[in-house]
């Protein structure tokens, strides 16, 4: 059955689905690490691809296990500050091919949303930099609620009265959150991770146009 007959709304992940910021973020985080004075190892884009999609507290524990919880939190806050500065200053197109046109076209036919495990302010920055702010009706993230993706998915679905949403993400963590929240999952296979269970596979973002 065509997806358009099954689903009435689209919920998107960000990193590894809409765009790839990892090299820019790695540079920003390394600047923050140097500023912090903590004895923490530097990061790189390849390492961050394995971490993005997790909540910020989990990422901090994974990257800097030698630091105390308080130090991890302090360093992550510095990293997020530098990250936002770097992304605002970036002028290169880091979105995946077809994202802008596809989201704009789909939003004219179905409501589009975003749910991410990112910090507060990151979704707004993403939408501003991609020019898609007017295409997204609502969004939620770990940084605003302190909740994981499954809970945020449930909350967004509930408050927007979505009867049959579908989520697009790129990792097994996304797939697990969708299973927990009862939201079908489309795997963005071009992104950062793998997934073992999904209702459809995307090899490019604009492949969504074939489904809707």
TIBAZA-424808 format. One record per residue: residue number from 1; residue in one letter; x, z, y of N, C-alpha, C in turn. Coordinates in Angstrom, 2 decimals, decimal comma. Each point is the difference from the previous one (the first is absolute). Layout:
// TIBAZA-424808
[NUM A [X Z Y] [X Z Y] [X Z Y]] ...
***
This chain:
// TIBAZA-424808
[1 X [0,85 0,00 -1,20] [-0,85 0,00 1,20] [0,88 0,00 1,24]] [2 X [-0,28 -0,85 1,01] [0,82 0,02 1,21] [-0,02 1,37 0,65]] [3 X [1,15 0,39 0,56] [0,10 1,31 0,62] [-1,03 0,17 1,10]] [4 X [-0,30 -1,06 0,74] [-0,95 0,14 1,09] [-1,37 0,47 -0,49]] [5 X [-0,30 -0,25 -1,27] [-1,28 0,44 -0,57] [0,06 1,45 -0,44]] [6 X [1,20 0,54 -0,11] [0,16 1,35 -0,52] [0,32 1,01 1,09]] [7 X [0,71 -0,42 1,04] [0,51 0,93 1,01] [-0,53 -0,34 1,38]] [8 X [-0,23 1,05 0,79] [-0,59 -0,20 1,33] [0,95 0,34 1,14]] [9 X [1,24 0,45 -0,32] [0,92 0,43 1,04] [1,42 0,01 -0,57]] [10 X [0,98 -0,06 0,91] [1,40 -0,11 -0,38] [0,79 1,13 0,67]] [11 X [0,77 0,75 -0,81] [0,85 1,07 0,51] [1,44 -0,37 -0,31]] [12 X [0,87 0,07 1,01] [1,37 -0,46 -0,14] [1,01 1,14 0,07]] [13 X [1,04 -0,11 -0,80] [1,23 0,77 0,14] [0,81 -0,66 1,12]] [14 X [1,12 0,60 0,40] [0,84 -0,59 1,05] [1,33 -0,48 -0,56]] [15 X [0,91 0,94 -0,28] [1,36 -0,39 -0,40] [0,01 -0,64 -1,38]] [16 X [0,61 -1,18 -0,07] [0,00 -0,74 -1,26] [-1,26 -0,80 -0,22]] [17 X [-0,94 0,09 0,94] [-1,25 -0,75 -0,10] [-0,24 -0,85 1,24]] [18 X [0,08 0,63 1,17] [-0,17 -0,73 1,27] [1,35 -0,46 0,53]] [19 X [1,02 0,88 -0,07] [1,31 -0,37 0,52] [1,10 0,75 -0,70]] [20 X [1,25 -0,39 0,30] [1,18 0,66 -0,59] [0,90 0,49 1,14]] [21 X [-0,03 1,29 0,25] [0,77 0,60 1,09] [1,27 0,67 -0,48]] [22 X [0,33 -0,08 -1,27] [0,98 0,91 -0,59] [1,38 -0,08 0,64]] [23 X [0,47 -1,19 0,34] [1,33 -0,10 0,60] [0,01 0,60 1,41]] [24 X [-1,05 -0,25 0,77] [-0,11 0,58 1,34] [-0,08 1,52 -0,10]] [25 X [-0,83 0,48 -0,90] [-0,18 1,44 -0,16] [1,28 0,67 -0,48]] [26 X [0,71 -0,66 -0,92] [1,25 0,59 -0,49] [0,98 0,23 1,15]] [27 X [0,13 -0,97 0,88] [0,88 0,17 1,15] [-0,44 1,15 0,89]] [28 X [-1,31 0,08 0,23] [-0,54 1,07 0,85] [0,21 1,37 -0,64]] [29 X [-0,26 0,10 -1,30] [0,16 1,27 -0,68] [1,46 0,43 -0,04]] [30 X [0,91 -0,94 -0,17] [1,42 0,36 0,00] [0,43 0,51 1,36]] [31 X [-0,57 -0,55 1,04] [0,28 0,51 1,35] [-0,51 1,44 0,10]] [32 X [-1,19 0,26 -0,53] [-0,56 1,36 0,03] [0,84 0,96 -0,82]] [33 X [0,47 -0,45 -1,17] [0,84 0,85 -0,84] [1,28 0,38 0,74]] [34 X [0,60 -0,97 0,67] [1,22 0,27 0,76] [-0,27 0,98 1,14]] [35 X [-1,15 -0,13 0,66] [-0,37 0,89 1,10] [-0,25 1,43 -0,48]] [36 X [-0,53 0,11 -1,22] [-0,50 1,29 -0,49] [1,10 1,03 -0,23]] [37 X [1,18 -0,47 -0,37] [1,07 0,93 -0,34] [-0,07 0,51 -1,43]] [38 X [-1,05 -0,38 -0,74] [-0,13 0,41 -1,40] [0,94 -0,83 -0,87]] [39 X [0,46 0,62 -1,07] [0,83 -0,72 -0,97] [-0,92 -0,73 -0,97]] [40 X [-0,55 -1,10 0,47] [-0,95 -0,79 -0,79] [0,54 -1,41 -0,16]] [41 X [-0,13 -0,59 -1,18] [0,53 -1,35 -0,22] [-0,81 -1,05 0,77]] [42 X [0,64 -1,10 0,37] [-0,73 -1,08 0,68] [-0,92 -0,72 -0,98]] [43 X [-0,88 -0,81 0,56] [-0,96 -0,76 -0,81] [0,24 -1,49 0,23]] [44 X [-0,65 -0,82 -0,82] [0,03 -1,44 0,19] [-1,35 -0,58 -0,35]] [45 X [-0,22 -1,27 0,32] [-1,30 -0,61 -0,21] [-0,43 -0,01 -1,46]] [46 X [0,93 -0,25 -0,90] [-0,34 -0,05 -1,43] [-0,46 1,36 -0,50]] [47 X [0,67 1,05 0,46] [-0,40 1,36 -0,38] [-1,37 0,32 0,54]] [48 X [-0,27 -0,36 1,24] [-1,30 0,31 0,62] [-1,14 -0,75 -0,68]] [49 X [0,27 -1,18 -0,52] [-1,06 -0,73 -0,70] [-0,50 0,78 -1,21]] [50 X [0,87 0,81 -0,60] [-0,41 0,81 -1,14] [-0,79 1,23 0,43]] [51 X [0,14 0,40 1,27] [-0,64 1,21 0,49] [-1,29 -0,26 0,77]] [52 X [-0,05 -1,13 0,71] [-1,18 -0,28 0,82] [-1,25 -0,09 -0,88]] [53 X [-1,06 0,57 0,48] [-1,23 0,12 -0,78] [-0,25 1,44 -0,40]] [54 X [1,07 0,81 -0,03] [-0,16 1,42 -0,26] [-0,31 0,71 1,31]] [55 X [-0,50 1,23 -0,07] [-0,22 0,78 1,22] [1,34 0,40 0,58]] [56 X [0,01 0,30 1,31] [1,26 0,25 0,68] [0,75 1,22 -0,53]] [57 X [-0,73 1,03 -0,42] [0,66 1,18 -0,54] [0,70 -0,30 -1,32]] [58 X [-0,62 -0,84 -0,82] [0,61 -0,38 -1,27] [1,24 -0,86 0,24]] [59 X [-0,07 -0,92 0,94] [1,16 -0,84 0,33] [1,17 0,88 0,44]] [60 X [-0,29 0,99 0,86] [1,06 0,88 0,48] [0,65 0,76 -1,15]] [61 X [-0,80 0,49 -0,95] [0,56 0,72 -1,15] [0,83 -0,93 -0,87]] [62 X [-0,46 -1,24 -0,17] [0,74 -0,96 -0,82] [1,35 -0,35 0,63]] [63 X [0,01 -0,21 1,31] [1,21 -0,48 0,67] [1,01 1,10 0,28]] [64 X [-0,49 1,20 0,29] [0,90 1,06 0,46] [-0,25 1,30 -0,77]] [65 X [0,19 -0,01 -1,31] [-0,28 1,21 -0,81] [0,94 1,15 0,33]] [66 X [1,14 -0,29 0,62] [0,96 1,05 0,33] [-0,42 0,81 1,22]] [67 X [-0,99 -0,48 0,75] [-0,47 0,71 1,19] [-1,15 0,94 -0,36]] [68 X [-0,20 1,02 0,81] [-1,15 0,88 -0,20] [-1,27 -0,75 0,40]] [69 X [-1,14 0,55 -0,38] [-1,27 -0,62 0,36] [-0,16 -0,15 1,51]] [70 X [0,39 1,04 0,74] [-0,08 -0,06 1,45] [0,91 -1,06 0,59]] [71 X [1,21 -0,12 -0,55] [0,93 -1,02 0,48] [-0,52 -1,40 -0,34]] [72 X [-0,56 -0,15 -1,18] [-0,57 -1,29 -0,37] [-1,09 -0,42 0,97]] [73 X [-0,87 0,94 0,34] [-1,08 -0,30 0,93] [0,53 -0,35 1,38]] [74 X [1,00 0,74 0,46] [0,59 -0,26 1,31] [0,66 -1,38 0,04]] [75 X [0,73 -0,32 -1,06] [0,68 -1,29 -0,05] [-1,01 -1,15 -0,09]] [76 X [-1,05 0,19 -0,76] [-1,01 -1,05 -0,12] [-0,69 -0,24 1,34]] [77 X [-0,24 1,06 0,75] [-0,61 -0,18 1,33] [0,93 -0,81 0,91]] [78 X [1,30 0,30 -0,05] [0,96 -0,79 0,78] [0,01 -1,46 -0,45]] [79 X [-0,04 -0,20 -1,30] [0,00 -1,36 -0,54] [-1,23 -0,78 0,48]] [80 X [-1,14 0,64 -0,01] [-1,23 -0,66 0,42] [0,05 -0,34 1,49]] [81 X [0,59 0,88 0,79] [0,14 -0,29 1,44] [0,87 -1,23 0,22]] [82 X [1,14 -0,05 -0,67] [0,90 -1,14 0,16] [-0,62 -1,28 -0,57]] [83 X [-0,73 0,15 -1,10] [-0,67 -1,15 -0,61] [-0,99 -0,64 0,96]] [84 X [-0,81 0,83 0,65] [-0,99 -0,54 0,92] [0,67 -0,73 1,16]] [85 X [1,09 0,57 0,52] [0,73 -0,66 1,08] [0,52 -1,36 -0,46]] [86 X [0,58 -0,04 -1,18] [0,59 -1,24 -0,50] [-1,06 -1,06 -0,26]] [87 X [-1,13 0,40 -0,55] [-1,06 -0,97 -0,29] [-0,65 -0,52 1,28]] [88 X [-0,15 0,87 0,98] [-0,55 -0,46 1,28] [0,94 -1,03 0,65]] [89 X [1,29 0,22 -0,14] [0,99 -0,89 0,62] [0,19 -1,29 -0,79]] [90 X [-0,35 -0,01 -1,27] [0,24 -1,17 -0,84] [-0,83 -1,20 0,46]] [91 X [0,64 -1,15 0,08] [-0,70 -1,22 0,39] [-0,05 -1,02 -1,13]] [92 X [0,64 0,29 -1,12] [-0,03 -0,92 -1,14] [-1,33 0,13 -0,74]] [93 X [-0,43 -1,09 -0,64] [-1,23 0,02 -0,79] [0,32 0,53 -1,39]] [94 X [-0,45 1,20 -0,30] [0,28 0,60 -1,30] [-1,25 0,08 -0,86]] [95 X [-1,09 -0,63 0,44] [-1,20 -0,06 -0,84] [0,23 -1,01 -1,12]] [96 X [-0,69 0,20 -1,10] [0,06 -0,97 -1,09] [-0,76 -1,27 0,40]] [97 X [0,40 -1,14 -0,53] [-0,64 -1,26 0,38] [-1,51 0,04 -0,20]] [98 X [-0,73 -0,48 0,99] [-1,44 -0,12 -0,11] [-0,80 1,22 0,37]] [99 X [0,66 1,13 0,26] [-0,73 1,25 0,23] [-0,90 -0,09 1,22]] [100 X [0,55 -0,41 1,13] [-0,79 0,01 1,23] [-1,25 -0,90 -0,12]] [101 X [0,20 -1,23 -0,40] [-1,13 -0,93 -0,08] [-1,00 0,44 -1,05]] [102 X [0,50 0,51 -1,11] [-0,89 0,40 -1,10] [-0,85 1,20 0,40]] [103 X [0,63 1,03 0,56] [-0,76 1,19 0,40] [-1,01 -0,36 1,08]] [104 X [0,41 -0,83 0,95] [-0,92 -0,39 1,08] [-1,19 -0,78 -0,57]] [105 X [0,27 -0,90 -0,92] [-1,08 -0,77 -0,59] [-0,93 0,85 -0,84]] [106 X [0,56 0,89 -0,80] [-0,83 0,85 -0,86] [-0,83 0,98 0,82]] [107 X [0,58 0,50 1,09] [-0,71 1,01 0,79] [-1,24 -0,57 0,67]] [108 X [-0,07 -1,31 0,11] [-1,20 -0,63 0,56] [-1,14 -0,03 -1,01]] [109 X [0,34 0,25 -1,28] [-1,00 -0,08 -1,07] [-0,30 1,34 -0,66]] [110 X [1,02 0,86 -0,09] [-0,17 1,30 -0,65] [0,73 1,06 0,82]] [111 X [-0,41 1,27 -0,07] [0,74 1,05 0,70] [1,35 0,26 -0,67]] [112 X [1,03 0,16 0,84] [1,36 0,24 -0,48] [0,46 1,38 0,47]] [113 X [0,68 0,74 -0,89] [0,46 1,36 0,28] [1,45 0,14 -0,44]] [114 X [0,64 1,11 0,39] [1,36 0,30 -0,43] [0,06 1,45 -0,45]] [115 X [0,65 0,25 -1,14] [0,32 1,36 -0,46] [1,45 -0,01 -0,46]] [116 X [0,79 0,94 0,54] [1,43 0,05 -0,29] [0,46 1,44 -0,12]] [117 X [1,12 0,20 -0,70] [0,61 1,33 -0,08] [0,99 0,24 1,13]] [118 X [-0,13 -0,75 1,08] [0,97 0,05 1,09] [-0,22 1,18 0,94]] [119 X [0,89 0,12 0,99] [-0,10 1,01 1,04] [-1,07 -0,39 1,02]] [120 X [-0,47 0,98 0,74] [-0,98 -0,24 1,06] [0,60 -0,95 1,05]] [121 X [-0,77 -0,97 0,42] [0,44 -0,96 1,01] [0,54 -1,29 -0,57]] [122 X [0,35 -0,01 -1,28] [0,62 -1,19 -0,60] [-1,01 -1,13 -0,18]] [123 X [-1,21 0,32 -0,40] [-1,01 -1,04 -0,16] [-0,30 -0,65 1,34]] [124 X [-0,17 0,82 1,03] [-0,27 -0,55 1,32] [1,14 -0,92 0,47]] [125 X [1,24 0,40 -0,25] [1,14 -0,82 0,37] [0,01 -1,30 -0,78]] [126 X [-0,27 0,08 -1,30] [-0,04 -1,20 -0,83] [-1,04 -1,00 0,52]] [127 X [-1,19 0,50 0,26] [-1,07 -0,89 0,46] [0,32 -0,59 1,37]] [128 X [0,62 0,79 0,87] [0,38 -0,51 1,31] [1,07 -1,08 -0,11]] [129 X [1,03 0,23 -0,83] [1,08 -0,97 -0,13] [-0,44 -1,28 -0,69]] [130 X [-0,96 0,10 -0,89] [-0,48 -1,20 -0,70] [-1,15 -0,68 0,73]] [131 X [-0,53 0,64 1,04] [-1,12 -0,58 0,74] [-1,31 0,07 -0,73]] [132 X [-0,13 0,97 -0,91] [-1,20 0,07 -0,85] [-0,87 1,22 0,29]] [133 X [0,23 0,66 1,12] [-0,76 1,22 0,30] [-1,49 -0,25 0,01]] [134 X [-0,43 -1,14 0,51] [-1,43 -0,27 0,11] [-0,61 -0,44 -1,32]] [135 X [0,83 -0,18 -1,02] [-0,51 -0,46 -1,30] [-0,29 1,16 -0,96]] [136 X [0,49 1,19 0,31] [-0,10 1,14 -0,91] [-1,00 1,00 0,55]] [137 X [-1,03 0,30 -0,78] [-1,10 0,85 0,47] [0,33 1,49 -0,05]] [138 X [0,82 0,41 -0,95] [0,31 1,42 -0,15] [1,26 0,11 -0,83]] [139 X [0,66 1,15 0,06] [1,22 0,20 -0,77] [0,21 1,49 -0,21]] [140 X [0,86 0,30 -0,98] [0,35 1,39 -0,26] [1,39 0,07 -0,60]] [141 X [0,67 1,16 0,20] [1,35 0,15 -0,52] [0,34 1,46 -0,25]] [142 X [1,05 0,21 -0,76] [0,49 1,33 -0,34] [0,36 0,79 1,26]] [143 X [0,61 -0,69 0,97] [0,45 0,69 1,20] [-1,12 0,62 0,81]] [144 X [-1,21 -0,54 -0,09] [-1,14 0,55 0,74] [-0,72 1,09 -0,78]] [145 X [-0,06 -0,15 -1,32] [-0,84 0,90 -0,79] [0,77 0,98 -0,86]] [146 X [1,27 -0,32 -0,31] [0,75 0,81 -0,95] [-0,43 -0,24 -1,43]] [147 X [-0,85 -1,00 -0,22] [-0,51 -0,32 -1,34] [0,70 -1,24 -0,55]] [148 X [0,01 -0,09 -1,33] [0,55 -1,18 -0,66] [-0,94 -1,18 0,07]] [149 X [0,45 -1,12 -0,53] [-0,74 -1,25 0,14] [-1,36 0,04 -0,67]] [150 X [-0,10 0,61 -1,15] [-1,29 0,04 -0,70] [-1,06 0,71 0,84]] [151 X [0,35 1,16 0,55] [-0,95 0,74 0,83] [-0,35 -0,78 1,27]] [152 X [1,00 -0,61 0,61] [-0,28 -0,77 1,21] [-0,85 -1,23 -0,28]] [153 X [0,21 -0,62 -1,14] [-0,87 -1,10 -0,39] [-1,44 0,47 -0,14]] [154 X [-0,19 1,10 -0,70] [-1,36 0,52 -0,18] [-0,64 0,33 1,34]] [155 X [0,76 0,62 0,90] [-0,55 0,37 1,30] [-0,39 -1,23 0,81]] [156 X [0,87 -1,01 0,01] [-0,31 -1,21 0,76] [-1,20 -0,74 -0,57]] [157 X [-0,08 -0,09 -1,31] [-1,14 -0,65 -0,64] [-1,29 0,73 0,34]] [158 X [0,06 1,33 -0,03] [-1,20 0,81 0,26] [-0,46 -0,15 1,44]] [159 X [0,91 0,13 0,95] [-0,44 0,00 1,40] [-0,42 -1,37 0,50]] [160 X [0,44 -1,07 -0,71] [-0,42 -1,34 0,37] [-1,10 -0,55 -0,91]] [161 X [-0,49 0,85 -0,91] [-1,10 -0,37 -0,90] [0,29 -1,31 -0,73]] [162 X [1,21 -0,12 -0,55] [0,37 -1,21 -0,73] [-0,53 0,07 -1,42]] [163 X [-0,72 -1,03 -0,38] [-0,62 -0,01 -1,33] [0,94 -0,55 -1,06]] [164 X [0,82 -1,00 0,36] [0,83 -0,64 -1,01] [1,32 -0,47 0,62]] [165 X [0,87 0,93 0,40] [1,28 -0,38 0,60] [1,03 -0,39 -1,05]] [166 X [1,07 -0,68 0,45] [1,16 -0,28 -0,83] [1,24 0,27 0,84]] [167 X [1,06 0,51 -0,66] [1,24 0,36 0,69] [1,12 -0,94 -0,42]] [168 X [0,83 -0,41 0,97] [1,17 -0,83 -0,28] [1,26 0,81 0,29]] [169 X [0,84 0,18 -1,01] [1,26 0,71 0,15] [1,03 -0,57 -0,95]] [170 X [1,21 0,54 0,04] [1,10 -0,64 -0,74] [0,68 0,88 -1,04]] [171 X [-0,44 1,23 -0,19] [0,72 0,90 -0,91] [-0,93 0,64 -1,03]] [172 X [0,62 0,58 -1,02] [-0,77 0,74 -0,99] [-0,66 1,21 0,63]] [173 X [0,66 0,60 0,99] [-0,62 1,11 0,72] [-1,30 -0,41 0,66]] [174 X [-0,04 -1,21 0,56] [-1,24 -0,52 0,57] [-1,06 -0,16 -1,09]] [175 X [0,41 -0,55 -1,13] [-0,93 -0,19 -1,10] [-0,55 1,34 -0,50]] [176 X [0,87 1,00 -0,10] [-0,43 1,32 -0,46] [-0,98 0,64 0,98]] [177 X [0,29 -0,14 1,30] [-0,90 0,57 1,02] [-1,36 -0,67 -0,05]] [178 X [0,00 -1,30 -0,19] [-1,27 -0,73 -0,10] [-0,80 0,44 -1,22]] [179 X [0,70 0,18 -1,12] [-0,69 0,44 -1,21] [-0,62 1,38 0,22]] [180 X [0,74 0,88 0,67] [-0,50 1,35 0,27] [-1,19 -0,03 0,96]] [181 X [0,04 -0,91 0,97] [-1,06 -0,08 1,00] [-1,18 -0,85 -0,44]] [182 X [0,16 -0,71 -1,11] [-1,07 -0,86 -0,48] [-0,13 -1,29 0,80]] [183 X [1,14 -0,49 0,53] [0,01 -1,23 0,79] [0,80 -1,06 -0,77]] [184 X [-0,56 -1,17 -0,27] [0,76 -1,06 -0,69] [1,25 -0,38 0,78]] [185 X [1,02 -0,45 -0,73] [1,33 -0,22 0,56] [0,45 -1,44 -0,22]] [186 X [0,46 -0,64 1,08] [0,66 -1,30 -0,07] [1,49 0,22 0,24]] [187 X [0,83 -0,52 -0,90] [1,44 0,23 0,09] [0,68 -1,10 0,82]] [188 X [0,68 0,39 1,07] [0,83 -0,91 0,80] [1,35 -0,12 -0,69]] [189 X [0,12 -0,95 -0,91] [1,18 -0,11 -0,85] [1,25 -0,42 0,77]] [190 X [-0,16 -0,49 1,20] [1,13 -0,41 0,84] [0,66 1,19 0,71]] [191 X [-0,60 1,19 -0,13] [0,45 1,17 0,75] [1,14 0,75 -0,65]] [192 X [-0,01 1,32 0,14] [1,15 0,81 -0,38] [0,00 0,47 -1,46]] [193 X [-1,17 0,10 -0,61] [-0,06 0,65 -1,31] [-0,73 -0,81 -1,05]] [194 X [-0,34 0,70 -1,07] [-0,74 -0,59 -1,11] [-1,28 0,79 -0,20]] [195 X [-0,90 -0,57 -0,76] [-1,25 0,68 -0,33] [-0,45 -0,46 -1,37]] [196 X [-0,56 0,92 -0,77] [-0,38 -0,32 -1,36] [-1,46 -0,35 -0,19]] [197 X [-0,82 0,33 0,98] [-1,44 -0,24 -0,14] [-0,57 -0,43 1,34]] [198 X [-0,71 -1,12 0,01] [-0,55 -0,53 1,24] [-1,10 -1,02 -0,33]] [199 X [-0,88 -0,22 0,96] [-1,08 -0,97 -0,21] [0,44 -1,41 0,36]] [200 X [1,06 -0,12 0,80] [0,55 -1,30 0,35] [1,43 0,18 0,47]] [201 X [0,79 -1,05 -0,10] [1,40 0,00 0,43] [0,17 -1,01 1,13]] [202 X [0,72 0,42 1,06] [0,32 -0,89 1,11] [1,49 -0,32 -0,02]] [203 X [0,33 -1,28 -0,02] [1,40 -0,40 0,13] [0,35 -0,31 1,44]] [204 X [-0,99 -0,11 0,86] [0,18 -0,09 1,44] [-1,26 0,57 0,64]] [205 X [0,14 0,53 1,21] [-1,13 0,68 0,62] [-1,18 -0,94 0,20]] [206 X [0,26 -1,23 0,40] [-1,12 -0,90 0,26] [-0,72 -0,43 -1,27]] [207 X [0,49 0,45 -1,15] [-0,77 -0,20 -1,23] [-1,35 0,69 0,03]] [208 X [-0,14 1,00 0,89] [-1,30 0,66 0,15] [-1,09 -0,98 0,38]] [209 X [0,36 -1,05 0,71] [-1,01 -0,97 0,44] [-0,68 -0,69 -1,17]] [210 X [0,70 -0,07 -1,14] [-0,59 -0,61 -1,18] [-1,08 0,88 -0,60]] [211 X [0,11 1,32 0,23] [-0,95 0,93 -0,59] [-1,23 0,20 0,85]] [212 X [0,17 -0,03 1,33] [-1,14 0,25 0,89] [-0,48 -1,34 0,56]] 
***
